[in-house]
Amino acid sequence: MNFEEYLVSKKIDGDEFRRQQPGRYLEWQSLFSHTHPESFTMQKKFLINDIRRLFQLKVEN
């Protein structure tokens, strides 16, 4: 799983996240590449919820 796939699984719009918060995006992307997805989730658990609220992935029906 790559970082973009991880963001989709967490219902986060990766493009908007990257565009509006490039520093945090790159930091998280780097950390994600060095850790297991579950470890990353545990480290960023509460921050992921905040990012999801800001950059919610639009789901088309």
Number of C-alpha atoms within 10 A of each C-alpha: 9 10 17 14 12 15 19 13 10 16 19 23 18 20 15 15 19 15 10 13 12 13 12 12 18 12 10 14 15 12 15 19 13 10 11 11 16 11 12 16 16 10 12 12 12 10 10 18 15 11 17 17 11 14 18 19 18 9 6 4 3
